[in-house]
Amino acid sequence: MDVEQIDLGENFVRTCLQGSDRLVVSFESGGGRVERPNKDHTAWGQGLVANAGWDGLHVLPKIMKWYQAQELWDFFGTMRKTGFFDDYKEVVMYGNSMGGFAALAFAKYCCAKRVVAFHPRSTLAKWVLPWDSAFSNQLTFNRIGPPADALSGLESGIDVLLFADPFYRRDYNHARRIAENHSETNIIRVPFIMHDIPAYLAETSILQKVAHSAIQGRFDEAQFYQDIRERRKSPLYQAHFKRYVLRRGQPKRAVIQQGISQLGANPKAK
């Protein structure tokens, strides 16, 4: 594998090339430390992409600024102009949360065929949103123009697969906004996991299976819902479900009845 890394000011960009005809462009989430100066840490999706034998282009932020640095946008513009992405049969964008926003926002600039994103934010422009956001207090800037809105990175022919919790309004409203403005979007509903879907899928040992099939465009929605019926055994699911019903202030009997009705149900039908 040929691995190279460049420093773009606020971000590192790492290429891991194996001679594949599929390129996966990945972006890290905003969770954890705000500043990430360690240039040697493993990028989001790097192991998964390498194990599948695909080429990877991974963006590692030094600081949580939602990939707004002009140097990064210039980099992708240059890569497109030089024909880097044209060498691939397909380019797939892959991200989670803040990284999901970037996966959408940069999609057309990378000549992407597909975007796979876990609970992405759809815009950084606060005035666009009629609802509160978990990140509202973290966004100390308002960007105007394409970099501020993930929808600007989408165009006809780009398939979008989103994973979001329909009961976690802060995330699901973003997913709905994307779907309402880009018809080639499919939202996969993962109830009562809130903003922890990748962690939950990893906990239940199906993250790699789900990501591999989604990246290849072979995601089986019916099989996925069958697989996550096992979520009743997940401590993460149980904790989030309990938090949800307690937040709604339901009596104990109603909590039990709702739990029985939800466990094992097909989320798509809800």
GUZA-301396 format. One record per residue: x negated, y negated, z of N, C-alpha, C, O, CB in turn; residue in three letters. Coordinates in steps of 0.2 Angstrom, whole numbers, plus 5000, padded with zeros to 4 digits. Glycine has a CB too. Layout:
<nodes>
XYZXYZXYZXYZXYZALA ...
</nodes>
This chain:
<nodes>
499650065000500050005000499649945000499149935004500550005006MET 499749894996499449834995499749785000500349754998499349804988ASP 499449755005499749715010499349645009498749645010499749745017VAL 499749595008499449525009499949475012500549485013499349495001GLU 499649425016500049375019499749305018499149295018500049395027GLN 500249265018500049195017500349155022500849165025500149165010ILE 500049095024500349045029500648985025500348955021499749025034ASP 501248985027501648925023501848875028502448845028502248955020LEU 501448865033501648805038502048835044501848855049501948745035GLY 502748835043503248855048503348925047503648955052503848815047GLU 503148965042503249035041502649065038502249035035503849035036ASN 502649135040502149175036502549215031503149235032501849225041PHE 502249235025502549275020502149335019501549325017502749235014VAL 502349395020501949455019502249495014502849515013501949495026ARG 501849515009502049565004501749635005501149635007501849534997THR 502149685004501949755005502149784999502749804998502249785012CYS 501649794994501849824988501649894987501049914988501549774982LEU 502049934984501950004983502050034976502050094974502350054988GLN 502249984972502350004965503050024963503150054958501850054963GLY 503550004968504250024967504549974962504349914961504550014974SER 505149994959505549954955506049914959506449884956505849994949ASP 506049924965506549894970506149844975505749874978507049944974ARG 506349784975506049734980506549714985507149694984505749674977LEU 506349724992506849704997506449645000505949645003506949755002VAL 506849585000506649525003506949515010507649515010506749464999VAL 506649515015506949515022506749455026506249425025506649575026SER 507149435031507149375035507249395042507749435043507549315033PHE 506849375047507049385054507649345057507749295054506349375058GLU 507849375062508449345066508149285070507549275071508849395070SER 508649255073508449195078508349215085508249175089508849135077GLY 508449275087508449305094507749305096507249305092508849365094GLY 507649305103507049305106506749245106507049195107506549355102GLY 506049245106505649175107505749125101505849145095504949195107ARG 505849065103505949015098505249005094505248995088506048945102VAL 504649015098504049005094503749075094503749115098503548955098GLU 503449095088503249155086502549155083502549165077503749205082ARG 502049135086501349125083501049185081500549175077500949085087PRO 501249245083500849305081500949325074501549345072501049365086ASN 500449315070500549335063500549405061500649425056499949295059LYS 500349445066500249515065500849565067500849625066499649545069ASP 501449535070501949575072502349605066502349575060502449535076HIS 502649655067503049695062503649645060504049625064503249765064THR 503749635053504249595051504949635051504949695052504149575044ALA 505549605051506149635051506249675045506149655039506749575051TRP 506349735046506549785040505849815037505949855032506949755035GLY 505249795040504649815036504549885036504449915031504049775040GLN 504649915042504549995042505050025038504950075035504550015050GLY 505650005039506250035035506150035028506250085024506950005037LEU 505849975025505749965018505150015016505150045011505649895016VAL 504650005020504050045018504150125018503950155013503450035023ALA 504550145023504650215023505050245017505050305015505050235030ASN 505450195014505850215009505450215002505750234997506450165008ALA 504850185002504450184997504550124992504350114987504550244993GLY 504950074995505050014991504549954992504249954997505749984993TRP 504549904988504149844989504549804994505149794994503949814982ASP 504149764998504449725003504149655002503449645002504349745010GLY 504549605003504249535004504649505010505249495010504449484997LEU 504249495015504549485022504349415024503749395024504249535027HIS 504849375027504649315029504749315037505249335040505249255026VAL 504149295040504149295047504049215050503549185048503449335049LEU 504549195053504549125055504049115061504049155066505249095057PRO 503649055061503249045067503749005072503549015078502748995065LYS 504248975070504648945075505448945072505548945066504448865075ILE 505848945076506548955074506848895072507148855075507048985080MET 506748885065507048825062507448845056507548805051506448775060LYS 507748905056508248925051507948915043508348905039508848885051TRP 507348925043507048935036507148875032507248875026507248995032TYR 507048815035507248755031506648715028506648665025507648705036GLN 506048745030505448705028505348705020505548755017504848745030ALA 505248645018505148635010504648685007504748705001505048565009GLN 504148695011503648745008503848815006503648845002503048745013GLU 504348835010504648905009505048895003505048944999505048925015LEU 505448845002505948844996505448834990505648854985506348784997TRP 504948794991504448784985504148854983504048864977503948734987ASP 503948894988503648954987504149004983503949034978503548994994PHE 504749004985505249054981505349024974505449064969505849054985PHE 505348954974505448924967504848944962504948954956505548854968GLY 504248944965503648954961503649034959503449044953503048944965THR 503849074964503849144962504349164957504249204953504049184969MET 504949124957505449134952505149114945505249144940506049104953ARG 504849054945504649024939504049064935503949074929504348954940LYS 503649104940503049144937503349214935502949254932502549144942THR 503949224936504249294934504149344939504149404937503949304927GLY 503949334945503749384950504349434951504249494951503549354956PHE 504949404951505549444953505749484946506149534947506149404955PHE 505549464940505749494934505449564933505749604929505649444928ASP 504949574937504649644937504949694940504849754940503949634940ASP 505549674943505949734947506549744944506949704941506049704954TYR 506749804945507449834942507949794946508449774943507549904942LYS 507849794953508349754957507949724963507549754966508949794959GLU 508249664965507949634971508549634976509149614974507749554969VAL 508449644982508949654987508749604993508149614996509049724990VAL 509149564996509049525001509349555008509849595007509349455000MET 508949555013509149595019508949545025508449525026508749655020TYR 509449535030509349495035509849505041510449535040509349425033GLY 509749475047510149485052510249415056509749385057509849535057ASN 510849385057510949325060510649265057510849255051510649335068SER 510149235060509749185056509449205050509449175045509249155061MET 509249265050508949305044509449315039509349315033508549365046GLY 510049335041510649345037510849275033510949285027511249365040GLY 510849225036510949155033510449145027510549125022510849095038PHE 509749165029509249155024509349205018509249185012508549155027ALA 509549265020509649315014510149295009510049305003509849385017ALA 510649255012511149235007510949165004511049164998511849215011LEU 510649125007510449055005509849064999509849024995510149015010ALA 509449115000508949114995509049164989508649184985508249144998PHE 509649194989509849254985509749234978509349274974510549274986ALA 510049184975509949174968509249144966509049154960510549124966LYS 508949114971508249094969507749154969507249144966508049054975TYR 507949214971507549274971507849324965507649374965507549314977CYS 508349294961508649334956508949404959508849454956508149354951CYS 509249394965509449454969510049484966510549454963509649434976ALA 510149554966510749584964511249604970511849604969510549654961LYS 510949604976511349624982511049584988510449574988511249694982ARG 511549574992511349544999511649595004512249605004511549475000VAL 511249615009511449655015511349615021510749595023511149725015VAL 511849585025511749545031512149565036512749575036511849475028ALA 511849565042512249575049512449505052511949465053511849615053PHE 513049495053513349435056512949375054512649345059513449445063HIS 512949355048512549295046512949225048513549225048512349295039PRO 512649175049512949105049512949085042512549105038512549055053ARG 513549055040513649035033513348965032513248945026514349035032SER 513348915037513048855035512748825042512848845047513648805033THR 512348775040512048735046512348665047512148625051511248725045LEU 512748645042513148585043513648585048514248615046513348565036ALA 513648555053514148565059514848545057515348565059513848525065LYS 514848485053515448455051515848505046516448495045515348395048TRP 515548555043515948605039516348645043516848675040515448645035VAL 516148655049516448715053517048685058516948635062515948745057LEU 517648705057518148685062518148725068518648725072518848695058PRO 517648775069517648815075516948805078516548785075517748885073TRP 516948825085516348815088515848875086516148925083516448825096ASP 515248865087514748915085514248925091514148885095514348895079SER 514048985092513549005097512948965096512548955101513449085097ALA 512748945090512148915089512248835089511748795087511848935082PHE 512848805090512948735089512448695093512148645091513648715091SER 512348715099511848675104511148685102510748645104511948705111ASN 510948735098510248755096510048715089509548695088510148825094GLN 510548695086510448655079510348585081510848545082511048665074LEU 509748555081509648485083509548445077509348385077508948485087THR 509748475071509748435065510348455061510648515061509048455061PHE 510548415056511048425051510748425044510548365042511648375052ASN 510748475041510448475034511048465029511548495030510048535033ARG 510948425024511348415019511048435012510548425011511548335018ILE 511548475009511248505002511148575002511348615007510648475000GLY 510948604997510848684996510548715002510848765004510548694990PRO 510048695005509748735011510148735017510048785021509048695013PRO 510648695017511048695023511648745023511948755028511348625025ALA 511848765017512448805016512248865012511948865006512948765012ASP 512348925015512148995012512549005006512349035002512349045017ALA 513148975005513548984999513148954993513348984987514248955000LEU 512748914994512348884988511948934985511648924979512048824990SER 511748984989511249034986511649094983511249144980510849064992GLY 512249094982512649144979512949124972513149064971513249164984LEU 512949174968513249154961513549224959513449274961512649134956GLU 513949214953514249274950513749334949513249314946514649254944SER 513949394951513449454949513049474955512749524955513049434944GLY 513149434961512749454967513249484972513749454974512449394971ILE 513149554973513549584978513349574985512749574987513549664977ASP 513849554989513649544996514049595001514649595001513949464998VAL 513649625005513949665010513749635017513149635019513649735010LEU 514249625021514249595027514449635033514949675032514549525028LEU 514149635039514349675044514549625050514149585052513849725047PHE 515149625053515349575058515849605062516249655060515549515055ALA 515849585069516349605073517049565073516949505074516149595081ASP 517549595071518149555069518449515076518849475075518649595066PRO 518249545081518549515088518049465091518149435096518649575093PHE 517449455087516949405089517049345085516749345079516249425090TYR 517449295086517649245082517049205079517049185073518149195085ARG 516649185083516049145081515649175075515449135071515549135087ARG 515649245075515349275069515849285063515649275058515049335071ASP 516449315065516849335060517149275056517249285050517449365063TYR 517149215059517349155055516849135049517049115044517449095059ASN 516249155051515749135046515749195040515749175034515049145049HIS 515849255042515949305037516549295033516549305026516049375040ALA 517149275036517749255032517549195027517849195021518349235036ARG 517249145029517049085025516649115019516849085013516649035029ARG 516249155020515849185014516249225009516249215003515249225017ILE 516649265012517149305008517649265004517849274998517449355012ALA 517849215007518349165004518049124998518449104994518749125009GLU 517449114998517149074993516649114988516449094983516649024996ASN 516649184990516249224985516649294985516549334989515449234988HIS 516949304979517349354978517049424978517349474980517749354972SER 516349424977516049494977515749504984515149524985515449484972GLU 516149494989515949504996516349554999516949554998515949435000THR 516049605003516449655007516249645014515649655016516249725004ASN 516649635018516549635026516649705029517249725028516949575029ILE 516149725032516249795036516349775043515949735046515649835035ILE 516949795046517149775053516849825058516949885057517949775053ARG 516549795063516249835068516449805075516149765078515449835068VAL 517049835077517349805083516949805090516649855091518049835084PRO 516949755094516749755100515949765101515749795106517149805104PHE 515649745096514849745097514649675097514049665098514549785091ILE 515049625095514849555096514249545091514249565085514649535103MET 513749515094513149495089512549545090511949525089512949425092HIS 512749605091512249655092512249715088512149775089512249685099ASP 512549705082512649765077512049805075512049865076513049745071ILE 511549775073510949815072510649855078510449915077510349775069PRO 510649825084510449855090510949915091510649965093510449805096ALA 511549905090512049965091511950015086511950075088512749935091TYR 511850005080511750055075511050095076511050155075511650025068LEU 510550055079509950085081510050135087509750185087509350035082ALA 510450115092510550145098510950215096510850265099511050105102GLU 511350215091511750275089511350305083511650355080512450255087THR 510750285082510350325077510550325070510450375066510250395079SER 510950275068511150275061510950205057511150195051511950275061ILE 510550165060510350105057509950115050510150085045509950065062LEU 509550165051509150175044509550205039509550185033508550225046GLN 510050245041510450275036510950225033511050225027510950335039LYS 511150185037511650125035511250075030511450065025511950095041VAL 510650055033510250005029510050035022510050005017509649985033ALA 509850095022509550125016510150135011510050115005509250195017HIS 510750155013511250165008511550095006511650085000511850205011SER 511550045010511749975008511249945004511549914999511849935015ALA 510649955005510149925001510149954994510049914989509449925004ILE 510350014993510350044987511050034983511050064977510250124988GLN 511450004986512149994983512550064984513050064980512049974976GLY 512450104988512750164989513150174996513250234998512250224988ARG 513250114999513550115005514250155005514650135001513650045008PHE 514350205009515050235009515450215015515250235021514850315010ASP 515850175014516250135020516650185024516650185030516750085017GLU 516950235020517350285024516850325029517050345034517750335019ALA 516350345026515850385030515550345036515450365042515250415026GLN 515450275035515250235040515750235046515550235052515150165037PHE 516350225044516850225050516950285053517050295059517550205047TYR 516850345050516850405053516250415058516250435063516750465048GLN 515650385056515050385060515150345066514850365071514450365056ASP 515450285066515450245071516050265076516150225081515550175069ILE 516350315075516850345080516450365086516750365091517250405077ARG 515850375085515450395091515250335095514950345100514750425088GLU 515450275093515350215097515550225104515350185109515550155094ARG 516050265106516350265112515750295117515850285123516950315113ARG 515250325115514750345119514150295120513750305124514450415116LYS 514250245117513650195117513750145123514250115124513650155110SER 513250145127513250095133513350025130513749985134512650095137PRO 513050005125513149935122513849925120514149875122512749925116LEU 514249975117514949965115515349955121515749915122515150025110TYR 515250005126515650005132515549935136516049915138515450055137GLN 514949905136514849845139515249785136515549745139514149825140ALA 515149785129515549735126516249745126516649695126515249735118HIS 516549805125517249815125517549795132518049755132517349885124PHE 517149805138517449785144517449715145517849685148516949825150LYS 516849685142516849605143517449575139517749525141516149585140ARG 517549605133518149575129518749585132519149535133518149615122TYR 518949645135519649645138519649605145520249585146519749715139VAL 519149605148519149565154519249485153519549455156518549575159LEU 518849465147518949395145519649375143519849325144518449385139ARG 520049425141520749415139521149415145521749405145520949465134ARG 520949445151521249445157521849495157522349485160521549375158GLY 521749545154522349595153522349635160521749655163522249645147GLN 522849665162522949705168522549775166522449795161523649715170PRO 522349805172522049865171522349915167522049955162521949895178LYS 523049925167523349975163523349955156523250005152524149985165ARG 523349895154523349875147522649885144522549905139523549805147ALA 522149875149521449885147521349955145521049975140520949865152VAL 521650005149521550075147521850095141521650125137521750115153ILE 522550065140522850085134522550055128522550095123523550055135GLN 522249995128521949965123521350005121521150015115521749895124GLN 520950025126520350065125520450135122520150155117520050085132GLY 521050165124521250225120521450215113521250255109521850265124ILE 521750165112521950155105521350135100521350145094522450095105SER 520850095103520350075099519750125098519450135093519950015102GLN 519650175103519150225102519350265097519850305097519050255109LEU 518850275092518950325087519450295081519550335076519250385089GLY 519650235082520050205076519650185071519050165071520550145079ALA 519950185065519650155059519750075059520250055058519950185052ASN 519150045060519149975061519449935055519749885056518449945062PRO 519349965049519649935043520349925043520649885040519349975037LYS 520649975047521449975047521649925052522249905052521650035048ALA 521249895056521449845062521549775059521649735063520949855067LYS 
</nodes>
